Every structure is written in C-alpha cells, then in structure tokens.
Amino acid sequence: MAFVNITSPHVVGHNSVTLMMGKVCLALVPALVALTYFFGWGYVINAVLAVSAAVFFEVIITLLRKRPILFAIKDLSAVTTALLLALAVPPFLPWWATIIGIFFAIVFIKHLFGGLGHNPFNPAMAAYALLLISFPLQMTTTWSIALTETQSLLSFGDTLTAIFKSSNIDSYTGATVLDVYKHNVAALTQNEITQNPIFGSFVANGWEWVSLMYLLGGVFLIWQKVITWHTPVSVLGGLLIMSVLFSYDADTSTSISLHFLAGSTMLGAFFIATDPVSSATSNLGKLYYGVGIGVLIYVFRTWGPNPDGFAFAVLLMNFCAPFIDHYTRPRTYGQDKATRGYKA
Amino acid sequence: MIKQIFVDGLWVKNPALVQLLGLCPLLAVTGSVVNALGLGLATLVVIVGSNIAVSLIRSYVPDTIRLPAFVMIIASLVTCAELLMQAYAFELYQIISLFVSLIVTNCAILGRAEGFARKNTVWLSALDGLFMGIGFLFVLVFLGAMREVLGHGTLFDGMELLLGPAAADLKIVVFEDYTSFIFAILPPGAFIGLGLIIAFKNLVDNQIEERKKRFATKVVAGAKRVRVTNA
C-alpha cells in the first residue's frame, strides 16, 4: 500500500497574488469609468499604454534576470502598478513620459531591488515622483477640465493626437482644483474661489465622484479581505486631524472637504498606502504608517511647492516602514509580551 | 609592479568604482562633462602631488602624527590647485569651487597616501597617484557624459570654460528639441548612474572570472586520469 507523503501546510488558502492583484484592478474600474466620464478618454488611453508598456518591460527584465517569464507576468503586479500610475498622472500626459515612468517603476524600483516582494518603495508612486521632478511642466499643464454644461470633452481621436503628438489643446486643459484653491486662497475667500466653474456645485466638479468611486473600490477590497481597514482609516484620520487643526477656516487655507474629495487622497489611502510590499505589516504598524502618510500629505499640500504630495508622503513613509515594523511586532503565541525594538 | 599599479588604479582598485571613495564630489559635480573634467583634473594633480610628497617624507614622519602631516600636505596642494583654477579657469571655478575645496577631505587621496605612498618609493608612488587619479577621472567624465546626455541632450557643453574659447565648438547636440530630464541632473540621477556603472563593472568581472574557470577546468588531451573503477 502506497502512502502519499503530504507536507504541511495542510489547509491551502484559495488566495493568491494573482487573485489579490486582480481584485485591486477590478476595484479600480469604477473610478476609471468616472474619470473617463468627467475628464475624457485620456485615462483609458493612458491605462492601455501603461499596461502594455509594463508587461513589455516586465518580460524584458525577467529575461535579463533569467527568471521564469510567465510566472512574473501572471501575478498581475505589473498591470496593477501600471493602472495605478495611469490613474494618478494627468490624462493628456505625453506618451513618452508615461513610458519613462513605467520603465522606472518596473525595471528600477521593482526588479533592480529583487522583484515583487523586495521593493522597498511603491513602484507607481516612485515613478510618479520621478515624473513630477523631471517633467514639472508636462505634469502640471496636462490636466483635463471636467465636463460641464459649457465645457465639452476632447474626442477620442483628438485625445490620441494630444497624447502622441502633443498638439495644442489649451482650451481643454487647466489647473487642478487643489492647485487653483491653493494659489488663490491668500487673496480670495472660499465663496469667491468656488465661483470658478471647475469647482462645480458641490465640492469639486467631477473629482468628488471619482473620489467616491475610489472609496467604493476600497470598501470592496476591505470586504474581500485584500486589505485591512487600518491603513486607509489611519491615513484619512491623520489627514482629518491635520486639516481640522490647521484648515478649519476655509477662507485662509484649502477646505477640509477639498482635502478629502479632491486630488489623490482616496486613491492613495485605499490603493497605494495599502501596498502589501512597501507598507508596514503589523496592524499596529499600519496605524502608525497611515497616520504618518495622512499628516505628511497635509504638510506637503499646504507648505510644499506642489498642490498635491501623495507620492512624496508615501515614499517617505516607505522608508520608515521597516523601522515601524521593528517596533510594533505583535505578541507571539505562547509569549507574555511582544519583543519589540532592540532588546536583548 | 608597474603593470600591477596600472591595473589597480584603472580597474581592480578603482577609487570610484571599487573603493567607493570621494563619492561627495563624484555625485555632486558630474552633472556635465566640463564640471567632471575640471574636478577630475584638479583631483589628479592633487593625488599625484600628495603621493610624491608623502613618499618623500615617509621615513622622517613619526607614525603617531602621520595623518595630520598628510592632511597638511593635501590641503596645501588643494590650495595650489584652487589658485591655479582661479587663474586659468575662473568661470569653471565659480561653478565647482566648493567641491574643489572639498578635495581635501577626499578619502581616495588620503587613502592612497596612507595605503601606498607611505610604504613605497617616490617613483612608484607617483605612478600610483597618476593611475588612481586617471581611474577617478575616467569615472567622473563617464558619469558626467551619461548625465549630461540624459539630462540636457547635449555633450561637452561649456568646454570653453576649461579649455579656452576654441573649445566652444566641441559642443554636440545629441538630441534636438530635447525636453530636459531633470532627474538625471539631480543627485538621485548620480546615485543611479554610479550604481549602473558599478553593476556593469561587476558584470564584466564576473564574465572574466567565468571564462578563467572554464579554461581552468578544461581537460587537456592526453592527460592522465585517476582510475575509479574496481574492475
């Protein structure tokens, strides 16, 4: 009689990297639809461009590293990175900038550090920071103006020419709401600033719906147990504390509602800060990590030169994640107390 | 011995790629070829001079105070180099003056004084300084060229600052209508560029090593073999 030797683990989970990444991509779809509805085809084109470039570079670099190609492509991590970057950058960004960003994210940030699971930084945000530092002009002047009764959107074909040939589309581009608010708040009151049509009737025309869609996707991820509630709640909590403390008066600084419903707050809190590789791992650690990001976003937005600073906040906290983990180790089963920090 | 010094300076013990010494100027001034060349030449002059001087006094300086003595020598040579640059390349000096002064603290120079010139004759020390300096200069210029092409799309821009007005024609525009890639000019670009060069050097070294191994294990025809069977 033949005995089959089966080693532990005997209970096999049905979760895999592919499934997790797939769910993240799925959760991004509502936001992509909202972005396309309000800001035009640019996001879809960028997403297609970024995903194909990411898969291409992933194949090349795994070939160079002599690793199994299918294994690297199949886990969908490159696709997720590409989607996140495509949703974070302006819709009319020239094609070469997107390609450079993806190249940097996949080759330099992910594979030169050792591939998925070894990257200390979030690849999408590192690429965003690279693009913002290297091409400040292209990264700030290619935002689309949201759809309104008077403002139409660029057609699919024209969007293609705008991205690939950098044709002149000045009447369709403009500063983001955070940018406009930040640069006018010194001289104008909240009522005067929000007369600008880009703010719409509610918080920020278009952006609030996009943010709500990110929130929806995030709740889906928490429900599916892809992420835990700790990171997003603490990111938003940190931002809330800072904005209540310093931005309670919307006539002198960016209003609280704008902090939450404009820019990349929701995208970052639910999709980027929760990156399992580059964030802190213990639940307590995630709380510290998230609060750090929330506070830093406010600091960068208010006192920094750029209107939004999610990428820099995430990158800075990525640096801290190993140390946070070191000091927030959970109690091991069978031990009275957790061993944390440098104790003998 | 001379061949050994030559290979050590340019490749095996290259101060920038293997010893990783003098990184501060290496990373800070390699934004363009002309800056890199200026600083590399200044470093070359100082390292040759300091090696000769240290080697000359090597038997008279007590061990306990040798480091202050070496630093004094290097500092005076750096001052000479600074004055020379002020006299002949003032505009370039204004751009990289801070890093020329910082050559005093360039560990590559003190390292050669301590590690080589203190124990060797004047002639060998001078050669060692020369090849170490050239090794450093090569890396500086290569990194400078890499970052200038990527960052500004030009090569040899502003060479007239170092080589006189006739060198203004040296400028090569590699890419027309280039959108400058500021990242390459900033310090992170220098770190990544240097990392890539080091990786390339290690790759070449590994290839050489492998080739050696392959030739070493090759069985020569007619060689005697150990009998392994019991039959």
Boltz contact constraints between the chains, C-beta under 6 A:
constraints:
  - contact:
      token1: [A, 130]
      token2: [B, 183]
      max_distance: 6.0
  - contact:
      token1: [A, 133]
      token2: [B, 183]
      max_distance: 6.0
  - contact:
      token1: [A, 134]
      token2: [B, 181]
      max_distance: 6.0
  - contact:
      token1: [A, 134]
      token2: [B, 182]
      max_distance: 6.0
  - contact:
      token1: [A, 134]
      token2: [B, 183]
      max_distance: 6.0
